[in-house]
Amino acid sequence: MKLDEMSFFRLASQRLDWLGGRQRVLAENIANADTPDYRAKDVQSFESYVSDASADRARLTEQGYDPSSALLPRREVEQTRGDGEWGESFDDNNVTLEQQSLQAMETAGQYRLAARLYKKGYELLNLAVSGN
C-alpha cells in the first residue's frame, strides 16, 4: 500500500508542498523589497490549490498519465492590501519586510505542524500494522 494513496497522507503531502511553495514566494518578496515597481505575491489559497490539484489529477488520469508523478503548479497571485495598513514605498514597491517576515514565520510554523501530523499518522499506521 502506498502512503500517498491514503487521503490523509495525500492531503498532508499537498499541504507540505503548498507551504513550501508559499515560503519560496515569500522569500522572493523579501529579496525584491528594494526593487522598484515590484508587487508582493502570495500563492493561491490552500483550498483552491487542493481543488485545482484534484482537477489536474483527474485530467491527467483521463489522458492516460500517472498523476502521482506529475508536479502540480501553484498559482501565484498579487498580494492585496485591504486597508492600506502596511503601505507602499515611493517607488511603487508594496513589499513590507515586517509583513513578509510575519507571514514567513507563520508559514514555517504551519509547515512544522503539518510535518509532525504526517509523522504521527505514519507512526499510527505502523503501530496498527505491526501491533507494537
N, C-alpha and C positions, 0 to 999 in steps of 0.2 A: 504494500500500500504506500503510495506517495503522499507525503505530508501536505503538499500543495493542492492535492485533490480534495482535502477536507476543508469545508468552508471557513472554519476558524483560522486555520493556518494560511489559507489564501487571503483572507481579509487582513490578517496580521502582516503578511508579506506585502500586500498592497499599501498598507498604512506606512510600513517602514520605507518602502520605495517612494511614496509621496512625501514623507517627511524629509528624506534625503534630498529629493529634488527641490523642496522648498528651501532647505538650508543652502543649497547651491545658488538659488536665485537671490536669497538674502545676502549671501557673500558677494555676489556680483553687484548688488545695490551698494554695499559698503565700499567696494573697490571703486565704484564710479561716483562717489559722493562729491568729488570736485570736478566732474565732467560737465561742462555747460550743456544745457538743454536735455540732460539725461532725466528720464522719468522712472521712478521706482516701480519695480514689478513685483508680483507675487504669483503664486501658482493658483490654478482654479481650486475651488473648494474640494475637500476630500470626497464628499458625496458625489459631486459631478465627475471627479476622477474615476470613482468606482463604477458609476453607471456608464461612462464612456469606455472604460476597460471591458465591461461586460459586453457592450455592443461591438467593440473591436474583436473580442474573442469569438463572438458568435459569427461575425463576418468572416474571420479567418477560418473557422471550422467549416463554414459553407463552401469556402474556396478550396478546401482540402489541405490547409496548412495546420501544423501543430501550434495552437495558440499559446501553449506553455513556453515555447521557445522564443516568442516574439517580445520585443521590448515595446511597451505601450507608452505613447507620448503623454507628457504632462503639458498642458496648455498654460502658457504664461499670460497674465493679464496685468494691465497697468493698475497700480495701487491708486485708490481714490481716497481723498480726504473728505469726510463728511462735514466737519465743522471748521476746517482750516486750522485746527489746533497746533499742528506741527509747522505749518507754513512752508514757504519756498524761499530759495535764495534769489539774489538779484539776477543771476544768470539762468533763471528758469529751471533750476535743478530742484526737484522736490524730495530728494533723499535727505532724511534726517537721521544722523548716526544714532541718536538716542533711541528713536523708534525702531530702527533696524536691529540694534543690539538687543532690545527687549524682545522683539519677535524671534531673533535667533536663539536667545536663551529659552524662550517658551518652546520653540520647536525642538531644541536639544532635550529638554525635559520630557516632552511628549515622545521623543524617539527612545529615550531610556525606558520609559514606562511600557511602550509597545514591545521593545526587545525583551523586557522582563516577562511580560504576559506571554509572548511567544515561547520563551524558555520554560515557563511554568506549564503551559499547555503540552509541550513536548515531554516534560517530566511526568505529568499526569498520564499521558498516553503510554509512556514507557512503564509506569507503575501498573497500569491496567493490563498491559500485555504480559509483563514479567511476573507480576504478583508480588514483587518485593518492594 
